Amino acid sequence: MSTHGLKDIQLDPPDFGRLLHDLQPWPKLSMLVEGVLCSLPQYVQQDFLTDQRFRITYEDYHPDRGWRLWLPTPGPPGEGTRCVVLRLRLAACEEQFSRWVIAHELAHAFLRNGGWNEILDPEAAADQLAASWGYPRPQGSWRDFLKQPDSGSEPGTG
């Protein structure tokens, strides 16, 4: 069988290490985010990987000290900072729901919090784009998808 001189090309998966850095202390959440990132179209992955101001981090809130969030400085006009902030409790939710939340937030980042096609509402646009990536919005709320934490849960998921 001839391959016309072409060899099978094995492409290495994208290296999302920079994007997942902040999530290292939470391996389950990091794994969920990486799974969603790997499933996205290549042009979306490249958009995130080539924008040095794009970041994925976690919601850092403590009742005794309040909120803390570090963002890269904005770029030139029209090129603001892009940051997806995820709640640690996603690691304690049903995976289908967690993956949808992650895809929805990544859709916001890809759309730069704007519309998509004829959809002008940013929330509806993010829902539809996430659905087009294979992550339709599940029916229900956070409470419906929270699992009971077990004794071996990751830090910060409770």
N, C-alpha and C positions, 0 to 999 in steps of 0.2 A: 504494500500500500504506500503510495507516494504522498509525502507531505509538502511537495513543491518547495523543498528546501527550508521549510519553516519548522522550527522546533516548538515543542509544547512550551509555552511560556507560563511559568509559575510566578504570579505576582505576590510579593510579600504583603501581608495585611498592613494597613496603616498603623503607625506608632502613635497611639493616643496617650502615651505616658505623660506628656506635659499637661494635657487636659484633665487627666485623672489624678494628678499629683495631690491635690487637696483632699481627695477622698481616700488616700492610702490607709488611714486609721480605721476605715469602715469597709472591709473587703467585700461584703455582700453588696453594699450600695455601689461600690466601684465596679463590681462585676456586672450589676444590672445596667449601669450607665455604659460600660464598654460594649455590652451586648447590643444595646440600642444603637450606639454609634456605628458599630460594625455592620448593622443592617441598613443603614441609610445609603441613599445613592452616593456614588463616588464624588459627584460635584458638590454635594452638601458637605461630605467629609473634608474635601479639599478647602472649601470655604472656611470651615472651622480651623483646620490645621495651619492654614497660611495666614490667618489673622492673629498676630501676636497679642492683640488686645482682647481676644476671645478667651474666656475662662469659664470653668465649671467649678463651683465651690459649694459649700454647705451652709445652711442657716445656723449661724453661731449666736444663739441667744441664751443667756443665763439670767434668771430673775434677779440675782444679786448685783449684776454689773451691766445688764442691758444688752444691746446689739453690738456686734463687731463684724465689720466686713471690709476687706481690702480689695480695691478695684484698681486695675491699671489706669493710667492717665488717659484721657481721651486723645484721639488723634486730631488731624485737621478738621475744620468745620465740616459737618456732615458725616464724620467718621468717629462717632462716640465709642465709648467702652461697651463691649458686649459681654455680659456675664449671666450665666445660668446659676441660680441659687436654689439648691434642693434641700428639703427637710430630711434630717437623718431618719425620721420615722418611716420613710419610704422602704427601708430595709425590713420593717416589721409589717408591711402590707402584703396583700396578695400580689404575686408577681405581675399578673396581667395589668392590674391597676398601676403599680409602680412603673412599669414600662410605658404605659400610656402617659403618666405625668411627665416622665423624663422626655419622651418624644414630643409632647405638647410644649414643654419649656424649650427644647432644642428648636422646635418650629418657630417659636417666638424669636429666638436668637437669629435663625436663618432669615426670617422675614424682617428683622430689625424692628420688631414690635409693630409692624404695619399689616396691611391687607395682603390678600393673595388672590390673584385673578380678579373676579368680580366681587369677591368678599371683602368689604371694607372694614368690618369690625375685627380688631386684632384677636380677640378671643375665639370668635367663630373661624377666622382664618387659620389660627394655630390648630384648632380642632380638626379642620378639614385637611390641612397639610399632614398632620400626624396620622390621620386615617389613611391618606394616600400612601404613606410609608408602611402601612400595615398595623397601625395602632389606633383603632377606633375608640372613641370615648365610651367607657363602660357606664352603665346605669348605676347610680348610687352616689354616695358621698364618702369622704375619708373614713368615717366611723364604720361604714359597711365593709370596708376592705382591710381594716386593722386586724392583725392576728394577735392572739394572746402571746405576749413575750414569754419565752422560756428562760430557764435559769442561765443558759449559755448565750444570751443575746449579746450583740455587739455593744460597745460603749455608746451611749448617747441615743439609742433607739427607743428608749422608754419615754 
